[in-house]
Amino acid sequence: MRALLIAAALFAAAPAVAQAPASSAVLADASKAPANATIIDGASWRCTGGSCTASGGANQPAPRACRRVVARFGAVSSFSYKGVALSAEQIAACNA
């Protein structure tokens, strides 16, 4: 009985532990969005229109991840990497 309770507690906690913060970008030019998933520094980016989301990815600062995405997809109007959202000034620097 005790083992069953422990297993149930672990099962209930698993989704909270397994879920990582999302990464996202909104492309300034939706026509540059890739049709297929694109891997950038280990993150799998998928776009629908000009809105892109990613899972996974290397541990790196969000501004660096932004520059890597801009190099492949073009300018962005918003960007967040693993839950860290960039400010308007950081996005301007990323797009430069």
C-alpha positions in Angstrom: 0.0 0.0 0.0 2.8 2.4 0.9 4.6 1.7 -2.4 1.3 2.5 -4.3 1.0 5.9 -2.5 4.6 6.8 -3.3 4.1 5.9 -6.9 0.9 7.9 -7.1 2.8 10.9 -5.6 5.6 10.6 -8.1 3.2 10.3 -11.0 1.3 13.5 -9.9 4.6 15.5 -9.6 6.1 14.3 -12.9 4.4 16.8 -15.3 5.5 19.8 -13.2 9.1 18.5 -13.3 9.2 17.6 -16.9 7.9 20.8 -18.4 10.5 23.4 -19.3 9.7 27.0 -20.0 8.8 27.6 -23.7 10.7 29.6 -26.2 8.9 31.7 -28.8 9.5 34.3 -31.5 7.2 36.5 -33.7 8.9 37.1 -37.0 8.7 40.6 -38.5 8.2 39.0 -42.0 6.0 35.9 -41.8 7.0 34.9 -45.3 10.5 34.0 -44.0 9.1 31.4 -41.6 10.3 27.9 -42.4 7.8 25.3 -43.6 9.4 22.5 -41.6 10.9 22.2 -38.1 14.3 23.8 -37.9 17.0 23.0 -35.3 19.0 25.9 -34.0 21.5 25.2 -31.2 19.5 22.1 -30.2 16.1 23.8 -30.1 13.5 22.5 -32.4 11.7 25.6 -33.9 8.3 25.2 -35.5 6.4 28.1 -37.1 2.8 28.8 -38.0 2.6 31.9 -40.0 5.0 34.4 -38.3 4.6 32.8 -34.8 7.3 30.3 -33.9 7.8 28.2 -30.8 10.6 25.9 -29.7 11.4 23.1 -27.3 14.7 22.1 -26.0 17.9 24.0 -26.8 21.4 24.7 -25.5 21.9 26.6 -22.3 22.8 30.1 -23.5 21.7 33.6 -22.8 18.4 34.7 -24.5 20.1 37.5 -26.5 22.5 35.0 -28.1 19.7 32.6 -28.9 17.8 35.5 -30.5 20.7 36.4 -32.7 21.0 32.8 -33.8 17.3 32.7 -34.7 17.4 36.1 -36.5 20.4 34.8 -38.6 18.2 31.9 -39.9 14.7 33.4 -39.9 15.1 37.2 -40.2 14.1 40.0 -37.9 11.8 39.4 -34.9 9.3 41.6 -33.2 9.3 39.6 -30.0 11.5 36.9 -28.5 11.7 34.8 -25.4 14.1 31.9 -24.7 13.3 29.3 -22.0 11.0 31.7 -20.3 13.3 34.8 -20.5 11.6 37.5 -22.6 13.7 40.2 -24.3 13.0 43.9 -23.9 12.4 46.2 -26.8 16.0 47.4 -26.6 17.4 43.8 -26.6 15.2 42.9 -29.6 16.5 46.0 -31.5 20.1 44.9 -30.7 19.3 41.3 -31.8 17.9 42.5 -35.1 20.8 44.8 -35.8 
